[in-house]
Amino acid sequence: MARKRSSGRERQRHGIADLEPYLDCPADATLGLDPLAVGWLHRREPYPTGPVGADFLVALLPFCYEEHLVCAVRVPRRCPLCNEIAPPVEREGRRTLPGAGEIRVLGKSDIYAAPDLIMHYITAHNYRPPHEFVQAVLLGPPAGAPEHRALVRSLNAA
Ligand SMILES: [Zn+2]
């Protein structure tokens, strides 16, 4: 598979296909990580759609809490599909800040890198993430588990 380097600026102009290598966060390379891209949608490019399980959404939400974001930006990005600022979601006193950064999910053999807007893509735009990502969210270490916290901490310190 051809590997293409792209800068953060380029990300605004094109999407990244699901499960392609994700190269836009320099901290991953600094730590020697090689995450796979999930949910880097673009308004001019088609993306997979379909239903997802409620249990998946429940498990995914905490990954998007502000405290678990990596590669954060100061000013939240608008959704590239509807050009709106996606509204924050609050649960158990914690909240998301959609567009403010990226999430990391640990699967059995891969780490997945997704924009925190993925929650909005699924609920507002019917995006369906790849099966192996869904499995990682459901069966891998939950958001806030020691492995996940350590990964987020290392990435934010890199
Ligand atoms: Zn949108």
Boltz pocket constraint, residues with backbone or C-beta under 6 A from the ligand:
constraints:
  - pocket:
      binder: B
      contacts: [[A, 79], [A, 80], [A, 81], [A, 82], [A, 83], [A, 84], [A, 120], [A, 124], [A, 125]]
      max_distance: 6.0
